[in-house]
Every structure is written in structure tokens, then in C-alpha cells.
Amino acid sequence: MHAGIIESITQGNFPPQAPYYAGVPLTYYYFTDFHSAILSTLYGNFFPRILVYDNPLFAFMFFLAIYTLSYELTRKKTVAFLSAFTGSLFSSYMFIKFVADLQRGSGWLSLTDITQLLSNHSYSMEYEQLFQMSNFADYFLQNRPMMVGLPVVIFVIVLLLYAFPKRNKKVILLSGLITGFLIKFQFFAVVASVISFVVILFFNLKKYGVRVCSKYLLVFALPVAALYLIFSNHNINNQSLFLLAKENFQFGPWEKDKDWLWHLRFIASNFGVTFFITLLLPVFFVLRAFKRKAVPFNGLLVSLLAVIFFLIPYCVRFTVYKGDMFKFFYFMAVFCVVATFWFLGTVIKNKYLQAAVFILIVVTSVSSSFLTLSNSMLNKNFAYSKAEYQAGLWIRNNTPQKSVFITNPTVHCAVTQIGGRLRVLSYINWPYSHGYNSGEDNVFARLGDVRRIYTAESKGAVKEVLTKYNARYIYLSSDEKEEFPEAENIFSRADYLKKVYSQEGIVIYEII
């Protein structure tokens, strides 16, 4: 999806229509892809490796953000570095599956088995199963808007932790402006920033009083509200963002069909030891209070934020696709890591024991990410064949910008991701989760229209669909031929179609 957005913008799709759902404005948070498109345009040629170069930049920003927050808590560089390293590569315990797979092979020291396993398995996530949360090494590719959302929320918190003790309204205003601008990058990050501000404000209520805190609230909220009014004026399938969330709102966990035992296994498998240590921190704070010792504000803050973001997907759901609620778990994971290293660095005085515990947490928390990174290095599978690559370049060079193609709704398609053109319908989960799951122009209606084209019920029905979406080309590759084996014979006899491309099993028809 992101490759399609980048290539279509590079090829003149601006202001962008959804390249995976032609005819509607692109409501997905595409600004990160927009920046990649700018760099790709400056390069001057087809440049799919742009993701290889700019993704690490955002990952490094994320690392710096966690380091800054942790250092603000502890003033210890080693603890801050370990927090940043672990947080930016945080992953589930899916590496246990790698160990189990290895045991079933030739043995622990079999380099061949290790290489083969890592070449064929990413060990990142299992869709709709126990290990549903992909690790951070993979997540930044799957959800590029969160590359901005995650680090910026942490930077907003750091700004607020600096501003409140100094009563610096300008910095509070800056944090409000950053939060407001996040609306164009990642709305979940806006929600996380607002929640973080409210918690910090509440913590400072006793110290500064209602009057002063009310002023701070106003200084923060005004730019957020103003930018929301400016940026949220678009509709998704004739619904506002607010109405879309309201329509899908429901109480209860995101995964209602599973029993409590499954959820316990999910938590243990995906969140790991840092989560359980964070859950113990309230007991630590209560004991300190009973002993009349000062309760560290920053430690209490990050642990409380972790608990809040954990509870949100277990209490409410307001997204079309239930897995989108996981974004709160990713914010939670960062705060769990920071809180854990802060706590262990505080209570463990023996440096050798502390080092051993730190190493254990780091290894168990990042191993799956390193397996995924190894897979990306060793896996030699390709997304497109040579024939698809050549067809994509032909489309790029020989069809008008913003041309609309009829294709099978697949994940990979050279029409968009190489040619930079628009598709009537892509892999259904993308537009479905972006709000096109209901109404007259929904993904299932478009799926039916695509099938009408490839089965060619009648000339009138085909022309009606083509006119409806302003489609100019029909794409016929191995995917379409497998799904609709009679399509090529039907199209070759149609007097309203002209074959404009035919090489190595890929055919493109233009509507006359």
C-alpha cells in the first residue's frame, strides 16, 4: 500500500486520490509517504528502495525520543541507552517458535537449519492468532504513519515534563501545536498526546492549583482544537472521522470472541516481562508512600501511562478494523520498557546482578526483531516478476497520469506500485479498514463490479462499470487469469477494447 501511495504521488497523483480505491480522496495518513515521494521524485527514476533509506531515519528518531525520556527519568546514560535500544526494537516472544522449529531440525548448531528457517520465516506476527502484535522492526514498514506518531508523542511528553516545573507556557503551547499537527500524521498519536497531557496536568494540579492549571489547559488545547478544525474537514465515505468512530464504538475488548485464558496468554506472549514489572510498580509506589518516602513523579507517570494505554483496547473499540486498536499497545510497550529499566536501575544496587537482569530483559525483548531483520537480509523472494516489472514500467511511461485500471484486488500489483496509476480496488482490507466498509460505495460493491468486468456478463454491464469508475484500462496478469480463466478470450473478442500491451503473459486492454 505504501509503495503504491509513494509511486502514484511521484507520478502526479496530487492532491492524491486513494491509489488503491480510485475516485475518492486519500484519507489515509500519507504525509510520511509524501516525504518519500519527494525524495523519489528528486532521484528522477523508479526508486523502490527509498523505504530502505528513509525508514531507518524515523527509527533513529524513535530511538532518540526514548533515550531522551529515559534520561529525563534516570539521569543515567546506560539505562537510557538500554531503554532506547530495547524500546525501538521491542518484540513479542515469538522467538520461542524459532527455538522450537530449530529443535525439530538437525540440531542447535546446524547453520544450514538456522539459515533456512530465517530465510523462510519472518518471526514477526501471526495474523489473527496468538502472536498478533508484529515487532517494531516490522511494524514501521507495515504502519508508516506510526513512525512519526510514536517518537513525537514521546517528545511531547518530554516537552511537558520540561515546561511544567519551569511554568513555561511557550513550551506548553509548542507541545499543543505539535499535537495538533499530528492530526495529519497519525490520529492515534493525537489521542495519546492528549491523554499524556491530561495525566501530567492532573499530577501538577495540587502543586500549581486549579487557576494556573486551567491556563495551561487552555494554552495546550487551543492549538489542538484549531488545527483539528482545519485538518479534519474531509469525509470518509460521506462520513466524518467523528461519525465513523461513533458508528464503530463499542465497549469491551477488541477481541471479544476469546476467553480470559486466551487473553492472559496473549498478554504474556506479546508484552513479556516488562509489562508485568510495570504492573508491580504501583505496589512499589504505595510501599514508598507508607514509609513516608517521596514517590518519584516521572516513574509514576510512565507506569500510569503504560497501564492507561493497555486498558484502552480492553475497554473500548472505535475502529473499523479491530487490530487498529493495537496502536495503543505499541505506545504502552514503550512506557513499559522505560518504566522497567528505571525501576530495576533504582532497586537493584548490586552492579553484577543489575547487569545480568538488564541483559536478560534486553535479549528476551528484542530477539524476535533481530530474527525479522535477519529474514529481511536472507529472504530472496521477490514481490514482482521480471514480466510484472516490465509491464509496470510500460504503464509508467505510456499511460496518462491518474489513469484508472481494473485489476484483481491483490496486495501486489505492478499497476500502482511500479506504474504509479490508480486501481478501482486493491487488497480489500486496506480500504475496508479505512472506512469504506459500508454505504453505497463500499469495498464489496466494488468487488462485485470488478467481477462483472472480468466475467463480462454483458457489454452494457461492462461499459456501465467502466464509466462508473472512469476506468480506462483493464489489467490481465497471472493473478487475474487464475481467478477468471475465460477473461482473456472474452476480452480478445470485445469490440470496445483494444490490446495495447502483451508481453510474457501480461496483457493490458484500453477501453475504446
RODO-2510 file (C-alpha; in nm, 4 decimals, decimal comma):
residues 512
     n   res          X          Y          Z
     1     m     0,0000     0,0000     0,0000
     2     h     0,2719     0,2476     0,0973
     3     a     0,4715     0,1730    -0,2169
     4     g     0,1584     0,2406    -0,4215
     5     i     0,0969     0,5726    -0,2468
     6     i     0,4588     0,6797    -0,2956
     7     e     0,4750     0,5841    -0,6632
     8     s     0,1363     0,7322    -0,7510
     9     i     0,2240     1,0664    -0,5882
    10     t     0,5598     1,0572    -0,7643
    11     q     0,3695     1,0126    -1,0919
    12     g     0,1440     1,3152    -1,0393
    13     n    -0,1391     1,1865    -0,8191
    14     f    -0,1739     1,5116    -0,6242
    15     p    -0,3849     1,6151    -0,4441
    16     p    -0,3950     1,2403    -0,4102
    17     q    -0,6789     1,0054    -0,4753
    18     a    -0,6524     0,6742    -0,2937
    19     p    -0,4434     0,4721    -0,5418
    20     y    -0,5978     0,1546    -0,4002
    21     y    -0,9555     0,2930    -0,4242
    22     a    -0,9731     0,5248    -0,7249
    23     g    -1,2132     0,8170    -0,7249
    24     v    -1,2002     0,9082    -0,3545
    25     p    -0,9572     1,1417    -0,1754
    26     l    -0,6690     0,9736     0,0048
    27     t    -0,7795     0,9925     0,3692
    28     y    -0,5092     0,7595     0,4961
    29     y    -0,2230     0,9371     0,6777
    30     y     0,0060     0,9678     0,3786
    31     f     0,2395     1,2517     0,4820
    32     t     0,5274     1,0164     0,5595
    33     d     0,4799     0,8603     0,2165
    34     f     0,4586     1,2114     0,0719
    35     h     0,8077     1,2845     0,2027
    36     s     0,9325     0,9613     0,0473
    37     a     0,7674     1,0620    -0,2814
    38     i     0,9547     1,3930    -0,2768
    39     l     1,2879     1,2114    -0,2390
    40     s     1,1892     0,9595    -0,5049
    41     t     1,0994     1,2439    -0,7429
    42     l     1,4338     1,4134    -0,6806
    43     y     1,6024     1,0824    -0,7628
    44     g     1,4351     1,1033    -1,1025
    45     n     1,3665     0,7352    -1,1658
    46     f     1,1811     0,4366    -1,0256
    47     f     1,3252     0,4122    -0,6746
    48     p     1,1539     0,1434    -0,4614
    49     r     1,4496     0,1275    -0,2215
    50     i     1,3553     0,4692    -0,0854
    51     l     1,1874     0,2806     0,2021
    52     v     1,5186     0,1143     0,2851
    53     y     1,6823     0,4539     0,3278
    54     d     1,4217     0,6702     0,4976
    55     n     1,2687     0,4160     0,7368
    56     p     1,5891     0,3902     0,9455
    57     l     1,5843     0,7694     0,9854
    58     f     1,2478     0,7522     1,1603
    59     a     1,3608     0,4511     1,3623
    60     f     1,6602     0,6569     1,4794
    61     m     1,4251     0,9415     1,5764
    62     f     1,2287     0,6881     1,7792
    63     f     1,5493     0,5689     1,9486
    64     l     1,6457     0,9283     2,0369
    65     a     1,2984     1,0010     2,1731
    66     i     1,3043     0,7018     2,4092
    67     y     1,6609     0,7823     2,5137
    68     t     1,5617     1,1409     2,5979
    69     l     1,2603     1,0342     2,8030
    70     s     1,4555     0,7668     2,9906
    71     y     1,7443     1,0030     3,0604
    72     e     1,4954     1,2597     3,1917
    73     l     1,3798     0,9914     3,4353
    74     t     1,7101     0,8452     3,5495
    75     r     1,9962     1,0782     3,4506
    76     k     2,1853     0,7566     3,3731
    77     k     2,3192     0,7179     3,0209
    78     t     2,3472     0,3387     3,0344
    79     v     1,9894     0,2939     3,1493
    80     a     1,8706     0,5453     2,8884
    81     f     2,0592     0,3648     2,6113
    82     l     1,9229     0,0233     2,7110
    83     s     1,5704     0,1652     2,7273
    84     a     1,6071     0,3206     2,3823
    85     f     1,7630     0,0103     2,2303
    86     t     1,5014    -0,2232     2,3776
    87     g     1,2080     0,0095     2,3143
    88     s     1,2902     0,0771     1,9500
    89     l     1,3341    -0,2972     1,8802
    90     f     1,0663    -0,4272     2,1173
    91     s     0,9065    -0,7539     2,0108
    92     s     0,6938    -1,0419     2,1270
    93     y     0,8248    -1,3765     2,2493
    94     m     0,7780    -1,5281     1,9059
    95     f     1,1462    -1,6197     1,9090
    96     i     1,0316    -1,9224     2,1141
    97     k     0,8786    -2,0572     1,7927
    98     f     1,2168    -2,0195     1,6245
    99     v     1,3776    -2,2249     1,9041
   100     a     1,1051    -2,4906     1,8700
   101     d     1,1483    -2,5007     1,4914
   102     l     1,5231    -2,5323     1,5354
   103     q     1,4838    -2,8239     1,7746
   104     r     1,2776    -3,0103     1,5171
   105     g     1,5631    -2,9759     1,2674
   106     s     1,9137    -3,1176     1,2622
   107     g     2,0286    -2,9592     1,5831
   108     w     2,1211    -2,6374     1,7631
   109     l     2,4485    -2,5810     1,5797
   110     s     2,3222    -2,6520     1,2304
   111     l     2,3991    -2,3336     1,0359
   112     t     2,2021    -2,4715     0,7418
   113     d     1,8886    -2,5120     0,9528
   114     i     1,9252    -2,1670     1,1047
   115     t     1,9731    -2,0020     0,7659
   116     q     1,6844    -2,1922     0,6118
   117     l     1,4476    -2,1059     0,8957
   118     l     1,5395    -1,7377     0,8886
   119     s     1,5094    -1,7291     0,5106
   120     n     1,1567    -1,8698     0,5137
   121     h     1,0082    -1,7208     0,8319
   122     s     0,9973    -1,3583     0,9464
   123     y     0,9007    -1,4453     1,3075
   124     s     0,7184    -1,1152     1,3355
   125     m     0,3499    -1,1943     1,3843
   126     e     0,0717    -1,4428     1,3156
   127     y    -0,2391    -1,2812     1,1725
   128     e    -0,5464    -1,3315     1,3944
   129     q    -0,3613    -1,5857     1,6115
   130     l    -0,1774    -1,5628     1,9436
   131     f     0,1198    -1,3532     1,8295
   132     q    -0,0893    -1,0792     1,6739
   133     m     0,1428    -0,7902     1,7542
   134     s     0,4179    -0,7507     1,4963
   135     n     0,7523    -0,6469     1,6376
   136     f     0,8834    -0,2929     1,5993
   137     a     1,1397    -0,3948     1,3361
   138     d     0,8494    -0,4945     1,1109
   139     y     0,5796    -0,2558     1,2343
   140     f     0,7461     0,0559     1,0951
   141     l     0,7129    -0,0951     0,7466
   142     q     0,3532    -0,2046     0,7999
   143     n     0,2326     0,1201     0,9549
   144     r     0,4498     0,4080     0,8388
   145     p     0,2366     0,6858     0,9996
   146     m     0,3320     0,5416     1,3395
   147     m     0,6949     0,6179     1,2518
   148     v     0,6003     0,9780     1,3230
   149     g     0,3344     0,9081     1,5857
   150     l     0,5459     0,7062     1,8280
   151     p     0,8514     0,9361     1,8599
   152     v     0,6525     1,2599     1,8500
   153     v     0,4241     1,1544     2,1371
   154     i     0,7345     1,0846     2,3464
   155     f     0,8853     1,4215     2,2501
   156     v     0,5590     1,5940     2,3511
   157     i     0,5808     1,4279     2,6932
   158     v     0,9454     1,5355     2,7305
   159     l     0,8478     1,8943     2,6428
   160     l     0,5690     1,8903     2,9015
   161     l     0,7998     1,7466     3,1696
   162     y     1,0348     2,0364     3,0976
   163     a     0,7630     2,3033     3,0776
   164     f     0,5583     2,2384     3,3912
   165     p     0,8359     2,2774     3,6526
   166     k     0,9514     2,5955     3,4788
   167     r     0,5955     2,7236     3,4224
   168     n     0,6916     2,7798     3,0603
   169     k     0,3714     2,8498     2,8668
   170     k     0,5578     2,8823     2,5371
   171     v     0,6785     2,5238     2,5560
   172     i     0,3284     2,4061     2,6538
   173     l     0,1956     2,5958     2,3518
   174     l     0,4604     2,4273     2,1352
   175     s     0,3556     2,0846     2,2615
   176     g    -0,0072     2,1727     2,1774
   177     l     0,0925     2,2810     1,8262
   178     i     0,2873     1,9586     1,7692
   179     t    -0,0100     1,7553     1,8933
   180     g    -0,2431     1,9451     1,6591
   181     f    -0,0193     1,8912     1,3579
   182     l    -0,0135     1,5199     1,4380
   183     i    -0,3725     1,5099     1,3099
   184     k    -0,2266     1,4989     0,9589
   185     f     0,0220     1,2273     1,0522
   186     q    -0,1394     0,9852     1,2984
   187     f    -0,4666     1,0429     1,4845
   188     f    -0,3949     0,7761     1,7471
   189     a    -0,0854     0,9762     1,8356
   190     v    -0,3084     1,2813     1,8916
   191     v    -0,5207     1,0805     2,1339
   192     a    -0,2064     0,9526     2,3108
   193     s    -0,0618     1,3050     2,3384
   194     v    -0,3859     1,4474     2,4778
   195     i    -0,4120     1,1659     2,7337
   196     s    -0,0487     1,2244     2,8347
   197     f    -0,1110     1,5968     2,8781
   198     v    -0,4202     1,5353     3,0930
   199     v    -0,2286     1,2939     3,3183
   200     i     0,0637     1,5354     3,3580
   201     l    -0,1779     1,8220     3,4256
   202     f    -0,3565     1,6156     3,6894
   203     f    -0,0244     1,5344     3,8587
   204     n     0,0547     1,9058     3,8796
   205     l    -0,2911     2,0158     3,9940
   206     k    -0,2081     2,0133     4,3657
   207     k     0,1237     2,1905     4,3134
   208     y     0,0021     2,4773     4,0921
   209     g    -0,3694     2,4982     4,1724
   210     v    -0,6799     2,4968     3,9571
   211     r    -0,6345     2,8501     3,8212
   212     v    -0,2834     2,8011     3,6856
   213     c    -0,3582     2,4529     3,5501
   214     s    -0,6684     2,5879     3,3752
   215     k    -0,4467     2,8364     3,1924
   216     y    -0,2093     2,5588     3,0931
   217     l    -0,5030     2,3540     2,9694
   218     l    -0,6206     2,6451     2,7555
   219     v    -0,2722     2,7079     2,6143
   220     f    -0,2399     2,3413     2,5141
   221     a    -0,5966     2,2850     2,3940
   222     l    -0,6466     2,5907     2,1738
   223     p    -0,3936     2,4984     1,9023
   224     v    -0,5095     2,1343     1,9107
   225     a    -0,8740     2,2398     1,8620
   226     a    -0,7872     2,4951     1,5918
   227     l    -0,5776     2,2513     1,3910
   228     y    -0,8419     1,9817     1,4309
   229     l    -1,0987     2,2139     1,2726
   230     i    -0,8574     2,2935     0,9886
   231     f    -0,7369     1,9419     0,9144
   232     s    -1,0390     1,7221     0,9861
   233     n    -1,2728     1,8728     0,7261
   234     h    -1,2682     1,5691     0,4973
   235     n    -1,5227     1,2906     0,4860
   236     i    -1,4625     0,9181     0,4603
   237     n    -1,7334     0,7523     0,2522
   238     n    -1,9615     1,0510     0,3260
   239     q    -1,8930     1,0269     0,6994
   240     s    -1,6822     1,2483     0,9203
   241     l    -1,3986     1,0946     1,1204
   242     f    -1,6032     1,1530     1,4376
   243     l    -1,9134     0,9797     1,2981
   244     l    -1,7027     0,6903     1,1705
   245     a    -1,5584     0,6381     1,5188
   246     k    -1,9060     0,6745     1,6735
   247     e    -2,0540     0,4177     1,4351
   248     n    -1,7899     0,1603     1,5293
   249     f    -1,7801     0,2434     1,9002
   250     q    -1,8439    -0,0403     2,1421
   251     f    -1,7465    -0,1307     2,4949
   252     g    -1,5378    -0,4349     2,5721
   253     p    -1,2069    -0,5785     2,4490
   254     w    -1,1057    -0,5577     2,0845
   255     e    -1,1114    -0,9393     2,0717
   256     k    -1,4478    -1,0365     2,2205
   257     d    -1,4595    -1,3910     2,0907
   258     k    -1,1663    -1,5149     2,3010
   259     d    -1,1900    -1,6308     2,6630
   260     w    -0,9916    -1,4855     2,9541
   261     l    -0,7295    -1,7607     2,9336
   262     w    -0,6502    -1,6698     2,5725
   263     h    -0,6108    -1,3047     2,6716
   264     l    -0,3694    -1,3978     2,9508
   265     r    -0,1640    -1,5981     2,7027
   266     f    -0,1789    -1,3096     2,4556
   267     i    -0,0523    -1,0633     2,7166
   268     a     0,2284    -1,2917     2,8313
   269     s     0,3337    -1,3800     2,4763
   270     n     0,3216    -1,0324     2,3238
   271     f     0,4049    -0,7949     2,6103
   272     g     0,6503    -1,0021     2,8085
   273     v     0,8252    -0,9372     3,1374
   274     t     0,8431    -0,5576     3,1066
   275     f     0,4639    -0,5417     3,1204
   276     f     0,4404    -0,7494     3,4379
   277     i     0,7157    -0,5489     3,6074
   278     t     0,5255    -0,2308     3,5196
   279     l     0,2117    -0,3766     3,6790
   280     l     0,4079    -0,4254     4,0023
   281     l     0,5175    -0,0622     4,0177
   282     p     0,2007     0,0678     4,1906
   283     v     0,2847    -0,1654     4,4810
   284     f     0,6343    -0,0149     4,4908
   285     f     0,4915     0,3376     4,4994
   286     v     0,2419     0,2514     4,7751
   287     l     0,5175     0,0989     4,9901
   288     r     0,7283     0,4127     4,9477
   289     a     0,4335     0,6260     5,0488
   290     f     0,3749     0,4157     5,3619
   291     k     0,7405     0,4575     5,4530
   292     r     0,6970     0,8338     5,4052
   293     k     0,9430     0,8367     5,1192
   294     a     0,8982     1,0579     4,8162
   295     v     0,7137     0,8943     4,5292
   296     p     0,9111     0,9676     4,2093
   297     f     0,6781     1,1623     3,9814
   298     n     0,8343     1,0635     3,6488
   299     g     0,8407     0,6924     3,7305
   300     l     0,4794     0,7047     3,8415
   301     l     0,3875     0,8937     3,5234
   302     v     0,5318     0,6469     3,2713
   303     s     0,3933     0,3441     3,4561
   304     l     0,0488     0,5040     3,4755
   305     l     0,0564     0,5891     3,1037
   306     a     0,1522     0,2289     3,0271
   307     v    -0,1474     0,1000     3,2246
   308     i    -0,3850     0,3511     3,0614
   309     f    -0,2792     0,2614     2,7072
   310     f    -0,3042    -0,1083     2,7943
   311     l    -0,6587    -0,0675     2,9239
   312     i    -0,7970     0,1291     2,6280
   313     p    -0,8186    -0,1657     2,3810
   314     y    -0,9573    -0,3807     2,6622
   315     c    -1,2315    -0,1302     2,7462
   316     v    -1,3435     0,0228     2,4177
   317     r    -1,3166    -0,0160     2,0434
   318     f    -1,3855     0,2620     1,7918
   319     t    -1,2104     0,1405     1,4769
   320     v    -1,3428    -0,0396     1,1704
   321     y    -1,0672    -0,2981     1,1872
   322     k    -1,0262    -0,4328     1,5391
   323     g    -0,6491    -0,4718     1,5032
   324     d    -0,6112    -0,0942     1,4724
   325     m    -0,6733    -0,0706     1,8463
   326     f    -0,3304    -0,2332     1,8852
   327     k    -0,1725     0,1077     1,8254
   328     f    -0,2322     0,1815     2,1930
   329     f    -0,0399    -0,1344     2,2818
   330     y     0,2622    -0,0011     2,0931
   331     f     0,2579     0,3189     2,2986
   332     m     0,2147     0,1032     2,6089
   333     a     0,5145    -0,1147     2,5191
   334     v     0,7465     0,1873     2,5074
   335     f     0,6392     0,3111     2,8505
   336     c     0,6661    -0,0396     2,9937
   337     v     1,0277    -0,0624     2,8774
   338     v     1,1186     0,2820     3,0140
   339     a     0,9435     0,2149     3,3464
   340     t     1,1098    -0,1275     3,3804
   341     f     1,4661    -0,0052     3,3316
   342     w     1,4025     0,2937     3,5582
   343     f     1,2648     0,0662     3,8312
   344     l     1,5344    -0,2020     3,8098
   345     g     1,8044     0,0617     3,7963
   346     t     1,6587     0,2053     4,1175
   347     v     1,6034    -0,1081     4,3264
   348     i     1,8939    -0,3334     4,2197
   349     k     2,2097    -0,2000     4,3843
   350     n     2,4486    -0,4833     4,3019
   351     k     2,6005    -0,3896     3,9661
   352     y     2,6622    -0,7507     3,8581
   353     l     2,3073    -0,8591     3,9348
   354     q     2,1757    -0,5443     3,7673
   355     a     2,3803    -0,6155     3,4534
   356     a     2,2572    -0,9757     3,4413
   357     v     1,8924    -0,8728     3,4770
   358     f     1,9321    -0,5972     3,2173
   359     i     2,0854    -0,8392     2,9668
   360     l     1,8063    -1,0917     3,0242
   361     i     1,5379    -0,8298     2,9605
   362     v     1,7107    -0,6928     2,6523
   363     v     1,7629    -1,0362     2,4966
   364     t     1,4065    -1,1574     2,5575
   365     s     1,2566    -0,8271     2,4427
   366     v     1,4422    -0,7778     2,1129
   367     s     1,5246    -1,1291     1,9873
   368     s     1,2194    -1,1582     1,7616
   369     s     1,3024    -0,8244     1,5991
   370     f     1,6502    -0,9479     1,5160
   371     l     1,5022    -1,2636     1,3659
   372     t     1,2811    -1,0463     1,1449
   373     l     1,5773    -0,8330     1,0408
   374     s     1,7715    -1,1478     0,9591
   375     n     1,4828    -1,2702     0,7478
   376     s     1,4797    -0,9438     0,5526
   377     m     1,8502    -0,9911     0,4787
   378     l     1,8344    -1,3605     0,3857
   379     n     1,4973    -1,3884     0,2138
   380     k     1,5377    -1,3802    -0,1633
   381     n     1,1691    -1,3902    -0,2575
   382     f     1,0568    -1,1133    -0,4892
   383     a     0,7326    -0,9188    -0,4939
   384     y     0,7247    -0,8891    -0,8718
   385     s     0,8433    -1,0988    -1,1611
   386     k     1,0527    -0,9552    -1,4416
   387     a     0,7412    -0,9545    -1,6596
   388     e     0,5472    -0,7525    -1,3985
   389     y     0,8374    -0,5121    -1,3616
   390     q     0,8479    -0,4519    -1,7368
   391     a     0,4699    -0,4096    -1,7508
   392     g     0,4839    -0,1608    -1,4630
   393     l     0,7496     0,0467    -1,6388
   394     w     0,5459     0,0388    -1,9603
   395     i     0,2426     0,1658    -1,7702
   396     r     0,4577     0,4347    -1,6110
   397     n     0,5858     0,5566    -1,9489
   398     n     0,2884     0,5030    -2,1801
   399     t    -0,0327     0,5809    -1,9904
   400     p    -0,1623     0,9200    -1,8712
   401     q    -0,1144     1,0226    -1,5103
   402     k    -0,4072     0,9320    -1,2828
   403     s    -0,5276     0,6667    -1,5285
   404     v    -0,7669     0,4223    -1,3612
   405     f    -0,7105     0,0470    -1,4045
   406     i    -0,9347    -0,2500    -1,3387
   407     t    -0,7265    -0,5190    -1,1635
   408     n    -0,7829    -0,8153    -0,9378
   409     p    -0,7880    -0,6958    -0,5726
   410     t    -0,4447    -0,8268    -0,4768
   411     v    -0,1766    -0,6980    -0,2383
   412     h     0,0953    -0,6733    -0,5021
   413     c     0,0133    -0,5053    -0,8301
   414     a     0,2571    -0,3532    -1,0784
   415     v    -0,0093    -0,1069    -1,1961
   416     t     0,0179     0,1026    -0,8801
   417     q     0,3373     0,0010    -0,7066
   418     i     0,5547     0,0326    -1,0178
   419     g     0,3405     0,2198    -1,2706
   420     g     0,2052     0,4698    -1,0183
   421     r    -0,1508     0,4549    -1,1553
   422     l    -0,4840     0,4134    -0,9775
   423     r    -0,6798     0,0930    -0,9171
   424     v    -1,0544     0,0600    -0,8737
   425     l    -0,9940    -0,1889    -0,5931
   426     s    -0,6874    -0,3272    -0,4187
   427     y    -0,6446    -0,5784    -0,1386
   428     i    -0,9789    -0,5327     0,0350
   429     n    -0,8501    -0,4946     0,3930
   430     w    -0,6867    -0,1592     0,3138
   431     p    -0,9950     0,0396     0,2066
   432     y    -1,2153    -0,1654     0,4399
   433     s    -1,0158    -0,0607     0,7474
   434     h    -1,0005     0,2984     0,6218
   435     g    -1,3778     0,3387     0,6417
   436     y    -1,5074     0,2065     0,3087
   437     n    -1,6812    -0,0876     0,4703
   438     s    -2,0363     0,0439     0,4398
   439     g    -2,2512     0,2780     0,2337
   440     e    -2,3262     0,2596    -0,1370
   441     d    -1,9618     0,2770    -0,2492
   442     n    -1,8175     0,0064    -0,0258
   443     v    -1,5459    -0,2499    -0,0919
   444     f    -1,7918    -0,5327    -0,1507
   445     a    -1,9844    -0,3318    -0,4101
   446     r    -1,6568    -0,2598    -0,5904
   447     l    -1,5556    -0,6245    -0,5663
   448     g    -1,8788    -0,7184    -0,7382
   449     d    -1,8141    -0,4597    -1,0106
   450     v    -1,4621    -0,5938    -1,0690
   451     r    -1,6027    -0,9437    -1,1093
   452     r    -1,8582    -0,8107    -1,3581
   453     i    -1,5717    -0,6777    -1,5704
   454     y    -1,3689    -0,9990    -1,5776
   455     t    -1,6696    -1,2253    -1,6292
   456     a    -1,8166    -0,9801    -1,8847
   457     e    -2,1829    -1,0512    -1,8096
   458     s    -2,2772    -0,8223    -2,0981
   459     k    -2,1298    -0,5367    -2,2990
   460     g    -2,3700    -0,2947    -2,1341
   461     a    -2,2807    -0,4121    -1,7833
   462     v    -1,9075    -0,3805    -1,8546
   463     k    -1,9414    -0,0325    -2,0013
   464     e    -2,1567     0,0732    -1,7084
   465     v    -1,8861    -0,0299    -1,4591
   466     l    -1,6064     0,1297    -1,6632
   467     t    -1,7977     0,4568    -1,6837
   468     k    -1,8850     0,4457    -1,3138
   469     y    -1,5186     0,4476    -1,2110
   470     n    -1,3835     0,6400    -1,5122
   471     a    -1,1637     0,3360    -1,5814
   472     r    -0,9524     0,3423    -1,8949
   473     y    -0,7531     0,0187    -1,8776
   474     i    -0,8051    -0,3464    -1,7841
   475     y    -0,5046    -0,5368    -1,6496
   476     l    -0,4698    -0,9095    -1,7083
   477     s    -0,1813    -1,0914    -1,5398
   478     s    -0,1429    -1,4390    -1,3945
   479     d    -0,3490    -1,3369    -1,0870
   480     e    -0,6444    -1,2292    -1,2985
   481     k    -0,6138    -1,5283    -1,5312
   482     e    -0,6128    -1,7703    -1,2394
   483     e    -0,9231    -1,6095    -1,0892
   484     f    -1,1011    -1,5561    -1,4241
   485     p    -0,9703    -1,8147    -1,6752
   486     e    -1,2145    -1,7098    -1,9515
   487     a    -1,1372    -1,3384    -1,9280
   488     e    -0,8677    -1,3251    -2,1982
   489     n    -1,0885    -1,4986    -2,4563
   490     i    -1,3773    -1,2677    -2,3714
   491     f    -1,1644    -0,9527    -2,3931
   492     s    -0,9978    -1,0549    -2,7201
   493     r    -1,3433    -1,0671    -2,8858
   494     a    -1,4734    -0,7431    -2,7342
   495     d    -1,5089    -0,4595    -2,9863
   496     y    -1,4892    -0,1973    -2,7121
   497     l    -1,1375    -0,2999    -2,6066
   498     k    -0,8001    -0,2538    -2,7743
   499     k    -0,4967    -0,4598    -2,6765
   500     v    -0,2172    -0,2102    -2,6084
   501     y     0,0336    -0,4328    -2,4284
   502     s     0,1081    -0,8052    -2,4448
   503     q     0,4357    -0,9459    -2,3181
   504     e     0,5298    -1,2578    -2,1226
   505     g     0,1728    -1,3434    -2,0250
   506     i     0,0637    -0,9934    -1,9194
   507     v    -0,1994    -0,8187    -2,1302
   508     i    -0,3336    -0,4646    -2,0954
   509     y    -0,6526    -0,3543    -2,2714
   510     e    -0,7565     0,0044    -2,3329
   511     i    -1,1225     0,0989    -2,3487
   512     i    -1,2134     0,2421    -2,6891
***
